[in-house]
Amino acid sequence: MSLIKSISGIRGTIGGKPGENFTPVDIVKFTAAYGSWLLEKGKGKKVVVGRDGRMSGSMVNQLVVNTLLGLGIDVLDAGLSTTPTVEMAVVWEEADGGIILTASHNPMQWNALKLLNNHGEFISAEDGLNILEKATNERFEFANVNSLGKLSQIDSVIEKHIESIIELKYVDKTAIQKKGFKVVVDVINSTGAIAIPKLLESLGVQNAIIINGDITGNFAHNPEPLPEHLTQLCEAVKTHNADFGISVDPDVDRLCFVCEDGTFFGEEYTLVAVANYVLQFQKGSTVSNLSSSRALRDITREQGCNYYAAAVGEVNVVKKMKEVNAVIGGEGNGGIILPELHYGRDALAGVALFLSALAKFEGTISAFRKTFPDYHMAKKKVDLAADVQITDVLAKVQSAYADQKLNTEDGLKIDLLDGWIHLRASNTEPIIRIYTEATTKETAEQFANDVMNIL
């Protein structure tokens, strides 16, 4: 069905022909290229591997682990884990790299290799291109029988991750426990079922109702945490008379909340709420991507700090955060990056910080939402046929908005007086994403429809 090769790894649908889908041949080839890249750097003797709960996870894990062993690389297998946990484990174990087996928010037929450096961060664009070239030309060589790698299991990494979060100066366990929150959590049949309940228990939340908690990888709904996919959670929050709902994606790096009345808090506002809270303790710059809400810019400036925008993609946001020494950043898809913990999107950290902020607010979560600037977004996507050039598409739209402020750093960003439009090719699917934002829902939808009409 699809195979996407990018600087951060390889992603595709299980089954089909090599080179066209995410097949065992492709998995071995790209793993071998990554391992050879590490060895070429004079490193690569130890790699951490972890996976989400997808149905294909065990099969992919065995292929990846044994390919690395065949290269002479020792493997530390974290088993079922989360993306941020594996990122932190690379540093804890002083490993030379890491591979996370997850297609993040993609449906269950997808899987992927997310590639990390020795800092537990996604590899750079330059290194990604090097690995892609090695895979294309099969520039790798396996070890002889006397030099094969060794396999070890690492346990309790999720517990260690949670302990690190609880120790953050921003996390107020006492305030959270005092509130006695009743929570419904949708863990989408993946590893959030392991991590989120343990985190909530550590935070003192005694009344948590878990839905879709069986780790089968047979996702109960589309795993991208968008309003149209979370109707079950919204209804469960109302049915159980809960204070709020929590949703994470399969690898637990994206996070969103549902209000007590079943309405959507807004994934864009996860970062806004958490950043506003952190800035009360630690003044400094904030960063989000070009497709994220202006609300983060607004609350950052209100606190006398500077806001910066980066190209879409965690690696780009992290790069900008380091450049400006940001105290917090992330993406509007509910991804929170707190440098004090690590440079990676972390839904577990997001939950702890959000609950700490909410616990100190006198009112419901829907009232809490109303304390932030009110913007509305429209998010649409268009299938990108194989013979269509994204540059041609963007040029057509750019021509139509030639008299507006344009940014071509990442696709095409059009800044308008009462909002913005952002078009770009997806890094994870063969589609064009169209994001718009305005002060009213109707205007945001109109912006999106205008662009759709041009396309």
N, C-alpha and C positions, 0 to 999 in steps of 0.2 A: 504493500500500500504506500509506504513512504519511508525514506531514509534521509535524514538531515545531518550533514557533516558541518560542524561549525568549529570555531576556535576553542570552544569550551568543552568539546567532546562530540559524541555521536548519539543520535536519538532516532528512533524509528519504531515501526510496528513489527511485532513478532511474526515470523513465518515468511514464506515466499522465496524469491530468488536473491542470492548474494549480490550485493551492490545496489539493490533496489529496496530492500527491506532490512530490518534488524535481525539478521540471521546469525547462527553460531559462527559462520565463517567471518562475518564482519566484526563480531564481538572479539574473536581471537585476534584478528588483524589489528584492530585499533588498540586493544590492550597491549599487544606486543609492541606497537609503535610507541605507546606511552612509556612502557617499561624500558624500552631501548633509549628513549629520550632521557630518562632519569639516569640510566647507566652511562650514557654519553657525557652527562654533566658531572660524572665522577661520584654520583650518588646512586640511589636506587636499590640499596640493599634491604630496605624495609618500607612496606606500603600498608596502610590501613584500608580495609575494604568493609563497607557496610551497605545495607539495602533497605528499601521500604517493603511494604507487604504485598507487592504485586504478584499475580499468579505465576509470572515468568521469572520471579526473583531468584528462586533456588537454582534454576537452570542457568541463568545468566551468571550467578555467583560462582558456580562450579567452573564455568568456562573461564571467567576472569581470574579466579584464584589459581587455577592450574596453569594458565598461560604465564602468569607472573612467576610461579614456582619453576616453570620450564625455562625461564630466562635467568634463573639463579637468584631471584629476588625473594626475600622472606616476606610472608604475608601475615598480618595481624587481622583476623576476621572478627569484626564487631557484630556480625549477624544482623538480625532485625534491629534497626536503629533509625535515627533521624539525620537529615543532612547536617544541621548545625552540630549535632553530637559528634559525627564523624570528623567534621572540620576541627573541632576542639581536640579530639582524640589524636589527630596527627601531631599536634603540638605536645600533648601530654606524653605520648609515646616516643617523642623525638624521631618520628618517622621522616622519610624522605619525600613522601607524597601520600595521596589517598585517592580512592575511587569510590564514588557513591553511585549505587545502582538504583536509579529512580528517573522516571519521566515527569516528576513533579506533578503538575496539575493536569497532565494529559490523560485521556481515558485509558481503561485497563489494558487495551491491546498494545499500548506503547510501553517502551522501556528505554533506558539510556545509560550512558557512562558519563558521569560528571567528574572532571579531572581536577585534582588539587595539587598545589605545590607543597613545599616543606613547611610553609606557614599555615597550612590548612585553609588556603584561599584559592579561588579559581585561578587557573593558569592565565598568563598574559596572552594577548593577541599574537605576539611574536612567537611565543612558545607553542601556542595552538597551531599556528601555520606550520611550524617545524614538525609537529606530530602528524598533521594531516599529510604532509609530504612523505614522511616515513611510511605511513600506512599505504598511500597510493603506490609507492614504488617498492613496498615490502622490504624496506631497509631495516631488517632486524635479524638477529642470529640467536639461536637458543643455546643454553648451557649444556655441557656434557654431563654424564650421569654422576660424576663426582662433585659437581658444583650446583646441583639443584637447590632451590630455595626450601625453606622450612615453614610449615604452617602452624600458627598458634591462634588460639581463641582469646579474645579479650572480653572480660565481663565487667558489669557494673558501670559502664561508661555513661549510660543515661542517668544513673544515680549521681555520678560525679558531676555531670553537667548541671543537674538540678541543684546540687549543693553550691556550685559556683554562682548560680543565679540568686539563690537565697541570701548569699553573703554580700550581694551588691548593696551599696549604701542607699540606693533608691528604693529598694524593696522593703515594704513595711508589713511584715507578717502579722504583727500585733493588730494593726488597723484592719487588715483583711479578715483575720479570725474574729475580731469583735463584731464585724458586720454580719456574720453568719449567712453569707450568700448562698442562695439556692441556684444551681447552675445546670443547664442542659448542654452537653457537649457532643458534637457530631465529629467523630474521628475517622469517618469514611473508610472503614474496613482495612486500615493500614496501621502503621507503627505509632500513630498518635494514640492508639488504644493502650499502648504501653506507657508512653511518656506523659501524656496529659493528666491521667488520674494520679500518677505518682507526684507530679508537680503540684496539683491542687491540694493533695493531702499534705504535702510539705508546707504549703502556704496557709494551712489551717482551714481550708474549705471542706467541710464535712458532708455537705449535701450536694453531690454531683451525680447527675443522671446521664449515663453514656448511651448514645444511640449509634448504630452501625459499628459496634465494638468488636465484632469477630474479625480477626485478621485473615481474611480469605483472599483479598486482592480483587474480589468480585464486587466492585464498587456499587453501592446502593443507588448512586446517582452520578452524574457528571462530577468529577472531583474538583473542578475549578470552583473556588468559593465565591460564586456570584449569586445575586438574589434569586434568579430563576432556577438555580439548582438547590436552594436551601429551603424550599417550602416545607419540607418535613421538620426541619429544625425550628422554623418559625412557629409552626403549629404546636410542636412539643413544648416550646417555651410557654405558650398560652395555656396549654392543657395542664401543665404541671405548676402553673402559677409561679414560674421561676423569675428570678431577678434579671437574668439575661441568658443568652446562649453564646456558645463559642464554636467556631468552625475552623479547622485547619485542613491543609491539603495533605496528600499521601506521605510526603517526606517532611512535613512539619516545619516548613520555612515561611509559609504564608498563613495569615491569621485575620479573621474578621469576627465581628460581634453582632448579635441580634438583640434588640431592645425588649423590655418586659412586655410590650404590647404586640410583639411579633413583627415589628418593623425592622428594617435593616439599618444598623448603625452606620454602615458604609465602610468598605474595605479601605477606601482612600483615607478615612479618618482614623484608622488604627494608628498609623504613623503620626498623624497630627496630634492626637490625644496624648500619645506616649512622649513625643518630642516636647510638647508644651509642659508636661510634668517634669521631664528631665532638666529642661532649661531653668526651672525654678531652683534647682540644686546647683547646676553647673552651667554657667553662661558660656556660649561658644557658637560656632557656625553649625548650620544644618545643611543637609544635601538630600535631594531626591532626584528622580529622573524627569526628563522632559514631558513625560506623559502623566505626571502626578499632579495632584490638585494644587492650586494657588494658595490654598488654606495654610499649608506649611510655611510658605513664604510670609504670609500675613502674620501668623502667630510668632514667627521668629523675629520679625521686625518689631512687633509690639514689645518684645522683651529686650530690645536694643541690640540684637545680634544680626549676623549676616546669613543670608540664604544663597545657596548655589544650586544650579541645575546641571545634571550630567546626562550623557546618552543613556538610553535604556539598556539594562543589563547590570547584574550585580557587580561584575568586575569593573564596569565603568563608574558606578556609584562609589565603590570602594576606592578606586583611584582618585576620584575627586575629593572624597573625604580625607584621604591622606594629604592631598595637596593643600587643603584649607584647614587641616587639623580640626575637623568637625567633631563635635561631641556626640552627635547622633545623626543617623541618616537612614535611608531605605528607599523603598519603592511604594507607589500607590496601590500595589496589589496586596498590601497588608504585610510587607516584609520589613522587619525592624532590624537595623544594624547598630549595635552598641559597641564601639571600639574597646571600652573597658573590659568587655567580656571576650569578644573576638570580632574580626571583620567578616561577618557573614550574616545573612538574614536568619533570624531566630524567632520562631513563633513561641517557644517556651519562655524566652526572655520577655517577649511582647506581652504574654499573658500576665506574668508577674508584675511588670511595670504598669500595665493597664489597670489591673485590679488594685494596685497600690494607689493609683490616682483616683479611681472610682470610690475606694473606701474612704477617702478624705473629702469626698463631695457629698453634701447633704441633699440628696435627691435621687431620683431614678436615673437609669442609664439614658433614657430618652431625653430627660432634662439636661443631663451631662452633655449630650450631643449638641444641644441648642446653645451651649456656651462658646462654640467655635464658629468661625466664619462659614456662612452657608453658601456653598457652591453645588452645582448639579452637573453630573457628567453623563455623557452618552458614549457607549462603547460598541462598536460594530466591527465586523470583519468581512472581507471579501476573498473568496478562493482565488489563489494565484495560479493560473494555468502555466504549464511548463514552458510554453512558447511566449509568455508575456514578460517583458523587461520592466522591472520596478522603476528604473530610471525614466522610462517613457511615461509611465503612469504619473509619477511625481511631477514631471515636467508639465504635463497637461493641467494638473491642479495648480502648480506654481504660476502658470500663465494666467489662470483665472483670478488669482489673488495677488497679482504683480504690484498693486498699490498698497499692500499691507506689509507689516514688519515680518520678515521671513527668516527662519533659521534652518540651515541644511546640515547641521552637525550630525543628526540622526534621522534620516528620512526627511520629512518636511514639517516644520512647526510654524504655524501661522498665528501670530499674536494679534488679536482684535481688541477693540476698545472694551467690549463687555464679555470677553472670553478668549478662547483659543481653540485651534484645531491641530491635531498631530497625526500624520500618516507615516507608517513605516512598515517594512517587511518584518514579519515575525521571525525570531531566532529559533522557534520551537515547532512551528507548523508552516505549511506552504500557503500562507495567507497574507493579506495586507490588513493591518490593524488600523482602525480609524477611531481615535479618541477625541472627544470634544468636551469643553467645560464652559459653563456660563452661570449667571446669577439666577437663572430660572431653568427648570427642566425642559420647558417648551423651547427655549432658545437653544439649549444644548442639542436637543433632538433636531432642530432646524439646521444648525451648523452641520451635523452629521449627514442629514438628508441632502443638503446642498452639495456636499462632496460626493455622496453616492450618485447623485444625478449627473455630476460631471464624469464620473467613472463609467 
